[in-house]
Amino acid sequence: MRIESVKMAWFRGAASSVSLDTALKSVVAYGENGAGKSSFVDAVEFLMSGGKIRHLAHEYSGKRQEKGIVNMHMPKGEKAKLAI
């Protein structure tokens, strides 16, 4: 399987709409701490593992990880979105 892009909005550390082109031979994500780099990896894991992110399997994330997946700064009326 080859993932050509990851697009997300209001998922984990990503605000509004963010896209990462992964159709190249190599991909490097860089940025400050808290910028949302790990959110791209979490998005792929979430979609490919039936809605679970292994490192969020603790009591603070909720039974279905509902507290650990959504961006806490999401404006009212917005929804988290993912596409690979």
PyMOL Python script that loads the backbone (N, CA, C, O; Angstrom):
from pymol import cmd

cmd.read_pdbstr("""\
ATOM      1  N   MET A   1       0.840  -1.163   0.000  1.00  0.00           N
ATOM      2  CA  MET A   1       0.000   0.000   0.000  1.00  0.00           C
ATOM      3  C   MET A   1       0.895   1.239   0.000  1.00  0.00           C
ATOM      4  O   MET A   1       1.908   1.288   0.698  1.00  0.00           O
ATOM      5  N   ARG A   2       0.510   2.224  -0.783  1.00  0.00           N
ATOM      6  CA  ARG A   2       1.232   3.494  -0.818  1.00  0.00           C
ATOM      7  C   ARG A   2       0.265   4.611  -0.465  1.00  0.00           C
ATOM      8  O   ARG A   2      -0.768   4.777  -1.114  1.00  0.00           O
ATOM      9  N   ILE A   3       0.602   5.376   0.564  1.00  0.00           N
ATOM     10  CA  ILE A   3      -0.219   6.506   0.981  1.00  0.00           C
ATOM     11  C   ILE A   3       0.308   7.738   0.263  1.00  0.00           C
ATOM     12  O   ILE A   3       1.476   8.095   0.418  1.00  0.00           O
ATOM     13  N   GLU A   4      -0.544   8.392  -0.523  1.00  0.00           N
ATOM     14  CA  GLU A   4      -0.102   9.543  -1.302  1.00  0.00           C
ATOM     15  C   GLU A   4      -0.246  10.864  -0.558  1.00  0.00           C
ATOM     16  O   GLU A   4       0.497  11.810  -0.819  1.00  0.00           O
ATOM     17  N   SER A   5      -1.191  10.932   0.361  1.00  0.00           N
ATOM     18  CA  SER A   5      -1.323  12.155   1.162  1.00  0.00           C
ATOM     19  C   SER A   5      -2.130  11.861   2.418  1.00  0.00           C
ATOM     20  O   SER A   5      -2.911  10.911   2.474  1.00  0.00           O
ATOM     21  N   VAL A   6      -1.921  12.696   3.411  1.00  0.00           N
ATOM     22  CA  VAL A   6      -2.686  12.639   4.649  1.00  0.00           C
ATOM     23  C   VAL A   6      -3.285  14.021   4.838  1.00  0.00           C
ATOM     24  O   VAL A   6      -2.567  15.020   4.875  1.00  0.00           O
ATOM     25  N   LYS A   7      -4.611  14.073   4.956  1.00  0.00           N
ATOM     26  CA  LYS A   7      -5.303  15.338   5.164  1.00  0.00           C
ATOM     27  C   LYS A   7      -6.126  15.236   6.435  1.00  0.00           C
ATOM     28  O   LYS A   7      -6.797  14.231   6.670  1.00  0.00           O
ATOM     29  N   MET A   8      -6.074  16.279   7.252  1.00  0.00           N
ATOM     30  CA  MET A   8      -6.834  16.250   8.499  1.00  0.00           C
ATOM     31  C   MET A   8      -7.205  17.656   8.933  1.00  0.00           C
ATOM     32  O   MET A   8      -6.589  18.644   8.534  1.00  0.00           O
ATOM     33  N   ALA A   9      -8.221  17.704   9.752  1.00  0.00           N
ATOM     34  CA  ALA A   9      -8.653  18.964  10.355  1.00  0.00           C
ATOM     35  C   ALA A   9      -9.150  18.671  11.759  1.00  0.00           C
ATOM     36  O   ALA A   9      -9.957  17.765  11.963  1.00  0.00           O
ATOM     37  N   TRP A  10      -8.670  19.432  12.719  1.00  0.00           N
ATOM     38  CA  TRP A  10      -9.091  19.334  14.129  1.00  0.00           C
ATOM     39  C   TRP A  10      -8.909  17.934  14.699  1.00  0.00           C
ATOM     40  O   TRP A  10      -9.712  17.484  15.517  1.00  0.00           O
ATOM     41  N   PHE A  11      -7.870  17.256  14.276  1.00  0.00           N
ATOM     42  CA  PHE A  11      -7.531  15.927  14.799  1.00  0.00           C
ATOM     43  C   PHE A  11      -6.244  16.030  15.584  1.00  0.00           C
ATOM     44  O   PHE A  11      -5.223  16.446  15.036  1.00  0.00           O
ATOM     45  N   ARG A  12      -6.264  15.661  16.860  1.00  0.00           N
ATOM     46  CA  ARG A  12      -5.108  15.724  17.752  1.00  0.00           C
ATOM     47  C   ARG A  12      -4.488  17.114  17.731  1.00  0.00           C
ATOM     48  O   ARG A  12      -5.150  18.068  18.139  1.00  0.00           O
ATOM     49  N   GLY A  13      -3.250  17.273  17.276  1.00  0.00           N
ATOM     50  CA  GLY A  13      -2.575  18.567  17.304  1.00  0.00           C
ATOM     51  C   GLY A  13      -2.824  19.443  16.100  1.00  0.00           C
ATOM     52  O   GLY A  13      -2.312  20.561  16.041  1.00  0.00           O
ATOM     53  N   ALA A  14      -3.595  18.971  15.137  1.00  0.00           N
ATOM     54  CA  ALA A  14      -3.842  19.738  13.914  1.00  0.00           C
ATOM     55  C   ALA A  14      -5.046  20.648  14.068  1.00  0.00           C
ATOM     56  O   ALA A  14      -6.121  20.219  14.485  1.00  0.00           O
ATOM     57  N   ALA A  15      -4.848  21.900  13.728  1.00  0.00           N
ATOM     58  CA  ALA A  15      -5.954  22.853  13.715  1.00  0.00           C
ATOM     59  C   ALA A  15      -6.380  23.065  12.263  1.00  0.00           C
ATOM     60  O   ALA A  15      -5.632  22.743  11.340  1.00  0.00           O
ATOM     61  N   SER A  16      -7.555  23.593  12.069  1.00  0.00           N
ATOM     62  CA  SER A  16      -8.122  23.806  10.739  1.00  0.00           C
ATOM     63  C   SER A  16      -7.703  22.707   9.779  1.00  0.00           C
ATOM     64  O   SER A  16      -7.590  21.558  10.206  1.00  0.00           O
ATOM     65  N   SER A  17      -7.467  22.995   8.512  1.00  0.00           N
ATOM     66  CA  SER A  17      -7.164  21.955   7.541  1.00  0.00           C
ATOM     67  C   SER A  17      -5.665  21.906   7.263  1.00  0.00           C
ATOM     68  O   SER A  17      -5.045  22.929   6.971  1.00  0.00           O
ATOM     69  N   VAL A  18      -5.082  20.696   7.356  1.00  0.00           N
ATOM     70  CA  VAL A  18      -3.646  20.503   7.147  1.00  0.00           C
ATOM     71  C   VAL A  18      -3.472  19.308   6.210  1.00  0.00           C
ATOM     72  O   VAL A  18      -4.191  18.314   6.319  1.00  0.00           O
ATOM     73  N   SER A  19      -2.511  19.414   5.290  1.00  0.00           N
ATOM     74  CA  SER A  19      -2.269  18.336   4.336  1.00  0.00           C
ATOM     75  C   SER A  19      -0.775  18.044   4.258  1.00  0.00           C
ATOM     76  O   SER A  19       0.045  18.959   4.331  1.00  0.00           O
ATOM     77  N   LEU A  20      -0.422  16.763   4.108  1.00  0.00           N
ATOM     78  CA  LEU A  20       0.967  16.340   3.967  1.00  0.00           C
ATOM     79  C   LEU A  20       1.052  15.429   2.755  1.00  0.00           C
ATOM     80  O   LEU A  20       0.409  14.380   2.717  1.00  0.00           O
ATOM     81  N   ASP A  21       1.840  15.823   1.767  1.00  0.00           N
ATOM     82  CA  ASP A  21       2.047  15.023   0.560  1.00  0.00           C
ATOM     83  C   ASP A  21       3.064  13.936   0.881  1.00  0.00           C
ATOM     84  O   ASP A  21       4.212  14.241   1.204  1.00  0.00           O
ATOM     85  N   THR A  22       2.659  12.678   0.795  1.00  0.00           N
ATOM     86  CA  THR A  22       3.546  11.562   1.124  1.00  0.00           C
ATOM     87  C   THR A  22       3.858  10.701  -0.094  1.00  0.00           C
ATOM     88  O   THR A  22       4.349   9.582   0.059  1.00  0.00           O
ATOM     89  N   ALA A  23       3.581  11.200  -1.307  1.00  0.00           N
ATOM     90  CA  ALA A  23       3.798  10.416  -2.521  1.00  0.00           C
ATOM     91  C   ALA A  23       5.268  10.379  -2.941  1.00  0.00           C
ATOM     92  O   ALA A  23       5.606   9.727  -3.929  1.00  0.00           O
ATOM     93  N   LEU A  24       6.129  11.055  -2.221  1.00  0.00           N
ATOM     94  CA  LEU A  24       7.548  11.080  -2.545  1.00  0.00           C
ATOM     95  C   LEU A  24       8.259   9.869  -1.951  1.00  0.00           C
ATOM     96  O   LEU A  24       7.667   9.103  -1.191  1.00  0.00           O
ATOM     97  N   LYS A  25       9.531   9.702  -2.303  1.00  0.00           N
ATOM     98  CA  LYS A  25      10.304   8.566  -1.786  1.00  0.00           C
ATOM     99  C   LYS A  25      10.512   8.672  -0.281  1.00  0.00           C
ATOM    100  O   LYS A  25      10.443   7.668   0.427  1.00  0.00           O
ATOM    101  N   SER A  26      10.767   9.881   0.212  1.00  0.00           N
ATOM    102  CA  SER A  26      10.980  10.124   1.636  1.00  0.00           C
ATOM    103  C   SER A  26      10.158  11.317   2.085  1.00  0.00           C
ATOM    104  O   SER A  26       9.869  12.221   1.301  1.00  0.00           O
ATOM    105  N   VAL A  27       9.784  11.308   3.357  1.00  0.00           N
ATOM    106  CA  VAL A  27       9.021  12.414   3.935  1.00  0.00           C
ATOM    107  C   VAL A  27       9.681  12.809   5.242  1.00  0.00           C
ATOM    108  O   VAL A  27       9.999  11.955   6.070  1.00  0.00           O
ATOM    109  N   VAL A  28       9.885  14.096   5.425  1.00  0.00           N
ATOM    110  CA  VAL A  28      10.434  14.621   6.668  1.00  0.00           C
ATOM    111  C   VAL A  28       9.467  15.664   7.192  1.00  0.00           C
ATOM    112  O   VAL A  28       9.116  16.605   6.480  1.00  0.00           O
ATOM    113  N   ALA A  29       9.038  15.502   8.427  1.00  0.00           N
ATOM    114  CA  ALA A  29       8.171  16.486   9.073  1.00  0.00           C
ATOM    115  C   ALA A  29       8.984  17.158  10.172  1.00  0.00           C
ATOM    116  O   ALA A  29       9.557  16.486  11.030  1.00  0.00           O
ATOM    117  N   TYR A  30       9.030  18.469  10.142  1.00  0.00           N
ATOM    118  CA  TYR A  30       9.766  19.192  11.163  1.00  0.00           C
ATOM    119  C   TYR A  30       8.940  20.378  11.645  1.00  0.00           C
ATOM    120  O   TYR A  30       8.074  20.880  10.929  1.00  0.00           O
ATOM    121  N   GLY A  31       9.216  20.808  12.848  1.00  0.00           N
ATOM    122  CA  GLY A  31       8.514  21.944  13.421  1.00  0.00           C
ATOM    123  C   GLY A  31       8.743  21.987  14.919  1.00  0.00           C
ATOM    124  O   GLY A  31       9.374  21.100  15.494  1.00  0.00           O
ATOM    125  N   GLU A  32       8.227  23.018  15.531  1.00  0.00           N
ATOM    126  CA  GLU A  32       8.368  23.184  16.970  1.00  0.00           C
ATOM    127  C   GLU A  32       7.563  22.132  17.720  1.00  0.00           C
ATOM    128  O   GLU A  32       6.648  21.522  17.166  1.00  0.00           O
ATOM    129  N   ASN A  33       7.914  21.929  18.985  1.00  0.00           N
ATOM    130  CA  ASN A  33       7.131  21.031  19.833  1.00  0.00           C
ATOM    131  C   ASN A  33       5.698  21.541  19.887  1.00  0.00           C
ATOM    132  O   ASN A  33       5.454  22.740  20.030  1.00  0.00           O
ATOM    133  N   GLY A  34       4.763  20.620  19.771  1.00  0.00           N
ATOM    134  CA  GLY A  34       3.354  20.994  19.826  1.00  0.00           C
ATOM    135  C   GLY A  34       2.802  21.495  18.510  1.00  0.00           C
ATOM    136  O   GLY A  34       1.663  21.958  18.464  1.00  0.00           O
ATOM    137  N   ALA A  35       3.580  21.418  17.427  1.00  0.00           N
ATOM    138  CA  ALA A  35       3.126  21.915  16.127  1.00  0.00           C
ATOM    139  C   ALA A  35       2.187  20.945  15.427  1.00  0.00           C
ATOM    140  O   ALA A  35       1.481  21.347  14.502  1.00  0.00           O
ATOM    141  N   GLY A  36       2.154  19.665  15.841  1.00  0.00           N
ATOM    142  CA  GLY A  36       1.252  18.685  15.237  1.00  0.00           C
ATOM    143  C   GLY A  36       1.923  17.648  14.359  1.00  0.00           C
ATOM    144  O   GLY A  36       1.234  16.955  13.610  1.00  0.00           O
ATOM    145  N   LYS A  37       3.238  17.513  14.421  1.00  0.00           N
ATOM    146  CA  LYS A  37       3.951  16.536  13.589  1.00  0.00           C
ATOM    147  C   LYS A  37       3.470  15.107  13.843  1.00  0.00           C
ATOM    148  O   LYS A  37       3.197  14.366  12.898  1.00  0.00           O
ATOM    149  N   SER A  38       3.368  14.729  15.085  1.00  0.00           N
ATOM    150  CA  SER A  38       2.949  13.359  15.431  1.00  0.00           C
ATOM    151  C   SER A  38       1.503  13.094  15.053  1.00  0.00           C
ATOM    152  O   SER A  38       1.102  11.937  14.932  1.00  0.00           O
ATOM    153  N   SER A  39       0.728  14.122  14.867  1.00  0.00           N
ATOM    154  CA  SER A  39      -0.680  13.956  14.501  1.00  0.00           C
ATOM    155  C   SER A  39      -0.834  13.255  13.158  1.00  0.00           C
ATOM    156  O   SER A  39      -1.807  12.529  12.955  1.00  0.00           O
ATOM    157  N   PHE A  40       0.113  13.456  12.227  1.00  0.00           N
ATOM    158  CA  PHE A  40       0.042  12.766  10.935  1.00  0.00           C
ATOM    159  C   PHE A  40       0.216  11.267  11.114  1.00  0.00           C
ATOM    160  O   PHE A  40      -0.517  10.487  10.506  1.00  0.00           O
ATOM    161  N   VAL A  41       1.172  10.850  11.938  1.00  0.00           N
ATOM    162  CA  VAL A  41       1.380   9.427  12.202  1.00  0.00           C
ATOM    163  C   VAL A  41       0.171   8.856  12.941  1.00  0.00           C
ATOM    164  O   VAL A  41      -0.289   7.758  12.629  1.00  0.00           O
ATOM    165  N   ASP A  42      -0.342   9.601  13.918  1.00  0.00           N
ATOM    166  CA  ASP A  42      -1.531   9.161  14.655  1.00  0.00           C
ATOM    167  C   ASP A  42      -2.735   9.013  13.732  1.00  0.00           C
ATOM    168  O   ASP A  42      -3.534   8.093  13.905  1.00  0.00           O
ATOM    169  N   ALA A  43      -2.877   9.905  12.754  1.00  0.00           N
ATOM    170  CA  ALA A  43      -4.004   9.832  11.816  1.00  0.00           C
ATOM    171  C   ALA A  43      -3.961   8.552  10.994  1.00  0.00           C
ATOM    172  O   ALA A  43      -4.982   7.889  10.815  1.00  0.00           O
ATOM    173  N   VAL A  44      -2.774   8.205  10.491  1.00  0.00           N
ATOM    174  CA  VAL A  44      -2.630   6.967   9.708  1.00  0.00           C
ATOM    175  C   VAL A  44      -2.930   5.755  10.587  1.00  0.00           C
ATOM    176  O   VAL A  44      -3.657   4.855  10.167  1.00  0.00           O
ATOM    177  N   GLU A  45      -2.375   5.720  11.810  1.00  0.00           N
ATOM    178  CA  GLU A  45      -2.634   4.607  12.718  1.00  0.00           C
ATOM    179  C   GLU A  45      -4.123   4.511  13.052  1.00  0.00           C
ATOM    180  O   GLU A  45      -4.682   3.414  13.073  1.00  0.00           O
ATOM    181  N   PHE A  46      -4.759   5.636  13.308  1.00  0.00           N
ATOM    182  CA  PHE A  46      -6.186   5.678  13.647  1.00  0.00           C
ATOM    183  C   PHE A  46      -7.035   5.081  12.523  1.00  0.00           C
ATOM    184  O   PHE A  46      -7.932   4.278  12.780  1.00  0.00           O
ATOM    185  N   LEU A  47      -6.753   5.472  11.282  1.00  0.00           N
ATOM    186  CA  LEU A  47      -7.545   4.983  10.152  1.00  0.00           C
ATOM    187  C   LEU A  47      -7.259   3.521   9.818  1.00  0.00           C
ATOM    188  O   LEU A  47      -8.158   2.798   9.388  1.00  0.00           O
ATOM    189  N   MET A  48      -6.025   3.086  10.010  1.00  0.00           N
ATOM    190  CA  MET A  48      -5.669   1.715   9.627  1.00  0.00           C
ATOM    191  C   MET A  48      -5.894   0.693  10.731  1.00  0.00           C
ATOM    192  O   MET A  48      -5.854  -0.510  10.472  1.00  0.00           O
ATOM    193  N   SER A  49      -6.132   1.151  11.963  1.00  0.00           N
ATOM    194  CA  SER A  49      -6.317   0.200  13.062  1.00  0.00           C
ATOM    195  C   SER A  49      -7.732   0.233  13.628  1.00  0.00           C
ATOM    196  O   SER A  49      -7.952  -0.151  14.777  1.00  0.00           O
ATOM    197  N   GLY A  50      -8.671   0.681  12.842  1.00  0.00           N
ATOM    198  CA  GLY A  50     -10.064   0.662  13.286  1.00  0.00           C
ATOM    199  C   GLY A  50     -10.394   1.679  14.361  1.00  0.00           C
ATOM    200  O   GLY A  50     -11.244   1.422  15.213  1.00  0.00           O
ATOM    201  N   GLY A  51      -9.738   2.827  14.335  1.00  0.00           N
ATOM    202  CA  GLY A  51     -10.080   3.893  15.266  1.00  0.00           C
ATOM    203  C   GLY A  51      -9.357   3.854  16.599  1.00  0.00           C
ATOM    204  O   GLY A  51      -9.875   4.361  17.595  1.00  0.00           O
ATOM    205  N   LYS A  52      -8.178   3.267  16.638  1.00  0.00           N
ATOM    206  CA  LYS A  52      -7.383   3.216  17.875  1.00  0.00           C
ATOM    207  C   LYS A  52      -5.982   3.761  17.623  1.00  0.00           C
ATOM    208  O   LYS A  52      -5.420   3.613  16.538  1.00  0.00           O
ATOM    209  N   ILE A  53      -5.437   4.394  18.657  1.00  0.00           N
ATOM    210  CA  ILE A  53      -4.050   4.848  18.637  1.00  0.00           C
ATOM    211  C   ILE A  53      -3.397   4.236  19.867  1.00  0.00           C
ATOM    212  O   ILE A  53      -3.741   4.587  20.996  1.00  0.00           O
ATOM    213  N   ARG A  54      -2.465   3.330  19.653  1.00  0.00           N
ATOM    214  CA  ARG A  54      -1.907   2.509  20.731  1.00  0.00           C
ATOM    215  C   ARG A  54      -1.350   3.330  21.894  1.00  0.00           C
ATOM    216  O   ARG A  54      -1.600   2.981  23.048  1.00  0.00           O
ATOM    217  N   HIS A  55      -0.612   4.394  21.637  1.00  0.00           N
ATOM    218  CA  HIS A  55       0.001   5.132  22.745  1.00  0.00           C
ATOM    219  C   HIS A  55      -1.003   5.970  23.533  1.00  0.00           C
ATOM    220  O   HIS A  55      -0.631   6.593  24.528  1.00  0.00           O
ATOM    221  N   LEU A  56      -2.261   5.998  23.110  1.00  0.00           N
ATOM    222  CA  LEU A  56      -3.300   6.705  23.859  1.00  0.00           C
ATOM    223  C   LEU A  56      -4.158   5.770  24.699  1.00  0.00           C
ATOM    224  O   LEU A  56      -5.203   6.177  25.206  1.00  0.00           O
ATOM    225  N   ALA A  57      -3.732   4.535  24.848  1.00  0.00           N
ATOM    226  CA  ALA A  57      -4.508   3.548  25.594  1.00  0.00           C
ATOM    227  C   ALA A  57      -4.281   3.707  27.094  1.00  0.00           C
ATOM    228  O   ALA A  57      -3.648   2.859  27.724  1.00  0.00           O
ATOM    229  N   HIS A  58      -4.796   4.791  27.664  1.00  0.00           N
ATOM    230  CA  HIS A  58      -4.732   4.999  29.108  1.00  0.00           C
ATOM    231  C   HIS A  58      -6.020   5.682  29.558  1.00  0.00           C
ATOM    232  O   HIS A  58      -6.814   6.138  28.735  1.00  0.00           O
ATOM    233  N   GLU A  59      -6.214   5.746  30.859  1.00  0.00           N
ATOM    234  CA  GLU A  59      -7.499   6.207  31.397  1.00  0.00           C
ATOM    235  C   GLU A  59      -7.830   7.660  31.069  1.00  0.00           C
ATOM    236  O   GLU A  59      -9.002   8.037  31.085  1.00  0.00           O
ATOM    237  N   TYR A  60      -6.837   8.473  30.775  1.00  0.00           N
ATOM    238  CA  TYR A  60      -7.101   9.887  30.495  1.00  0.00           C
ATOM    239  C   TYR A  60      -7.695  10.110  29.102  1.00  0.00           C
ATOM    240  O   TYR A  60      -8.228  11.185  28.828  1.00  0.00           O
ATOM    241  N   SER A  61      -7.611   9.117  28.229  1.00  0.00           N
ATOM    242  CA  SER A  61      -8.139   9.247  26.869  1.00  0.00           C
ATOM    243  C   SER A  61      -9.598   8.841  26.760  1.00  0.00           C
ATOM    244  O   SER A  61     -10.228   9.106  25.737  1.00  0.00           O
ATOM    245  N   GLY A  62     -10.153   8.207  27.783  1.00  0.00           N
ATOM    246  CA  GLY A  62     -11.524   7.716  27.723  1.00  0.00           C
ATOM    247  C   GLY A  62     -11.566   6.296  27.192  1.00  0.00           C
ATOM    248  O   GLY A  62     -10.582   5.811  26.634  1.00  0.00           O
ATOM    249  N   LYS A  63     -12.699   5.626  27.360  1.00  0.00           N
ATOM    250  CA  LYS A  63     -12.831   4.227  26.927  1.00  0.00           C
ATOM    251  C   LYS A  63     -12.616   4.062  25.433  1.00  0.00           C
ATOM    252  O   LYS A  63     -12.012   3.080  25.000  1.00  0.00           O
ATOM    253  N   ARG A  64     -13.094   4.994  24.648  1.00  0.00           N
ATOM    254  CA  ARG A  64     -12.960   4.926  23.193  1.00  0.00           C
ATOM    255  C   ARG A  64     -11.991   5.989  22.675  1.00  0.00           C
ATOM    256  O   ARG A  64     -12.061   6.374  21.508  1.00  0.00           O
ATOM    257  N   GLN A  65     -11.104   6.456  23.521  1.00  0.00           N
ATOM    258  CA  GLN A  65     -10.096   7.467  23.215  1.00  0.00           C
ATOM    259  C   GLN A  65     -10.716   8.804  22.782  1.00  0.00           C
ATOM    260  O   GLN A  65     -10.061   9.617  22.131  1.00  0.00           O
ATOM    261  N   GLU A  66     -11.963   9.016  23.145  1.00  0.00           N
ATOM    262  CA  GLU A  66     -12.672  10.230  22.715  1.00  0.00           C
ATOM    263  C   GLU A  66     -12.071  11.520  23.269  1.00  0.00           C
ATOM    264  O   GLU A  66     -12.252  12.588  22.685  1.00  0.00           O
ATOM    265  N   LYS A  67     -11.358  11.428  24.390  1.00  0.00           N
ATOM    266  CA  LYS A  67     -10.744  12.627  24.981  1.00  0.00           C
ATOM    267  C   LYS A  67      -9.341  12.890  24.432  1.00  0.00           C
ATOM    268  O   LYS A  67      -8.805  13.983  24.615  1.00  0.00           O
ATOM    269  N   GLY A  68      -8.749  11.916  23.772  1.00  0.00           N
ATOM    270  CA  GLY A  68      -7.385  12.060  23.292  1.00  0.00           C
ATOM    271  C   GLY A  68      -7.257  12.312  21.805  1.00  0.00           C
ATOM    272  O   GLY A  68      -6.159  12.587  21.320  1.00  0.00           O
ATOM    273  N   ILE A  69      -8.351  12.225  21.073  1.00  0.00           N
ATOM    274  CA  ILE A  69      -8.282  12.325  19.620  1.00  0.00           C
ATOM    275  C   ILE A  69      -8.654  13.708  19.100  1.00  0.00           C
ATOM    276  O   ILE A  69      -8.002  14.218  18.189  1.00  0.00           O
ATOM    277  N   VAL A  70      -9.660  14.303  19.645  1.00  0.00           N
ATOM    278  CA  VAL A  70     -10.150  15.594  19.155  1.00  0.00           C
ATOM    279  C   VAL A  70      -9.264  16.731  19.644  1.00  0.00           C
ATOM    280  O   VAL A  70      -8.822  16.719  20.792  1.00  0.00           O
ATOM    281  N   ASN A  71      -9.003  17.708  18.793  1.00  0.00           N
ATOM    282  CA  ASN A  71      -8.263  18.911  19.171  1.00  0.00           C
ATOM    283  C   ASN A  71      -9.116  19.708  20.142  1.00  0.00           C
ATOM    284  O   ASN A  71     -10.257  20.053  19.832  1.00  0.00           O
ATOM    285  N   MET A  72      -8.573  20.001  21.313  1.00  0.00           N
ATOM    286  CA  MET A  72      -9.342  20.656  22.370  1.00  0.00           C
ATOM    287  C   MET A  72      -9.670  22.117  22.060  1.00  0.00           C
ATOM    288  O   MET A  72     -10.482  22.717  22.766  1.00  0.00           O
ATOM    289  N   HIS A  73      -9.070  22.701  21.037  1.00  0.00           N
ATOM    290  CA  HIS A  73      -9.323  24.095  20.669  1.00  0.00           C
ATOM    291  C   HIS A  73     -10.287  24.205  19.485  1.00  0.00           C
ATOM    292  O   HIS A  73     -10.440  25.279  18.902  1.00  0.00           O
ATOM    293  N   MET A  74     -10.931  23.102  19.135  1.00  0.00           N
ATOM    294  CA  MET A  74     -11.835  23.070  18.003  1.00  0.00           C
ATOM    295  C   MET A  74     -13.021  24.015  18.237  1.00  0.00           C
ATOM    296  O   MET A  74     -13.678  23.930  19.274  1.00  0.00           O
ATOM    297  N   PRO A  75     -13.301  24.915  17.281  1.00  0.00           N
ATOM    298  CA  PRO A  75     -14.441  25.814  17.432  1.00  0.00           C
ATOM    299  C   PRO A  75     -15.764  25.048  17.446  1.00  0.00           C
ATOM    300  O   PRO A  75     -15.877  23.977  16.850  1.00  0.00           O
ATOM    301  N   LYS A  76     -16.738  25.592  18.115  1.00  0.00           N
ATOM    302  CA  LYS A  76     -18.060  24.967  18.179  1.00  0.00           C
ATOM    303  C   LYS A  76     -18.623  24.855  16.758  1.00  0.00           C
ATOM    304  O   LYS A  76     -18.549  25.798  15.970  1.00  0.00           O
ATOM    305  N   GLY A  77     -19.175  23.710  16.457  1.00  0.00           N
ATOM    306  CA  GLY A  77     -19.744  23.456  15.141  1.00  0.00           C
ATOM    307  C   GLY A  77     -18.794  22.786  14.163  1.00  0.00           C
ATOM    308  O   GLY A  77     -19.237  22.290  13.127  1.00  0.00           O
ATOM    309  N   GLU A  78     -17.493  22.757  14.463  1.00  0.00           N
ATOM    310  CA  GLU A  78     -16.520  22.080  13.605  1.00  0.00           C
ATOM    311  C   GLU A  78     -16.455  20.608  13.980  1.00  0.00           C
ATOM    312  O   GLU A  78     -16.860  20.224  15.077  1.00  0.00           O
ATOM    313  N   LYS A  79     -15.949  19.785  13.073  1.00  0.00           N
ATOM    314  CA  LYS A  79     -15.774  18.357  13.321  1.00  0.00           C
ATOM    315  C   LYS A  79     -14.376  17.947  12.917  1.00  0.00           C
ATOM    316  O   LYS A  79     -13.788  18.527  12.004  1.00  0.00           O
ATOM    317  N   ALA A  80     -13.839  16.937  13.605  1.00  0.00           N
ATOM    318  CA  ALA A  80     -12.542  16.378  13.219  1.00  0.00           C
ATOM    319  C   ALA A  80     -12.711  15.616  11.909  1.00  0.00           C
ATOM    320  O   ALA A  80     -13.697  14.902  11.726  1.00  0.00           O
ATOM    321  N   LYS A  81     -11.738  15.768  10.989  1.00  0.00           N
ATOM    322  CA  LYS A  81     -11.809  15.116   9.679  1.00  0.00           C
ATOM    323  C   LYS A  81     -10.467  14.492   9.361  1.00  0.00           C
ATOM    324  O   LYS A  81      -9.418  15.068   9.651  1.00  0.00           O
ATOM    325  N   LEU A  82     -10.505  13.301   8.756  1.00  0.00           N
ATOM    326  CA  LEU A  82      -9.293  12.581   8.348  1.00  0.00           C
ATOM    327  C   LEU A  82      -9.479  11.982   6.971  1.00  0.00           C
ATOM    328  O   LEU A  82     -10.568  11.522   6.628  1.00  0.00           O
ATOM    329  N   ALA A  83      -8.411  11.987   6.176  1.00  0.00           N
ATOM    330  CA  ALA A  83      -8.436  11.317   4.883  1.00  0.00           C
ATOM    331  C   ALA A  83      -7.011  10.920   4.515  1.00  0.00           C
ATOM    332  O   ALA A  83      -6.080  11.712   4.659  1.00  0.00           O
ATOM    333  N   ILE A  84      -6.846   9.678   4.036  1.00  0.00           N
ATOM    334  CA  ILE A  84      -5.524   9.252   3.520  1.00  0.00           C
ATOM    335  C   ILE A  84      -5.731   8.733   2.123  1.00  0.00           C
ATOM    336  O   ILE A  84      -4.773   8.315   1.471  1.00  0.00           O
TER     337      ILE A  84
END
""", "prot")
cmd.dss("prot")
cmd.show_as("cartoon", "prot")
cmd.util.cbc("prot")
cmd.orient("prot")
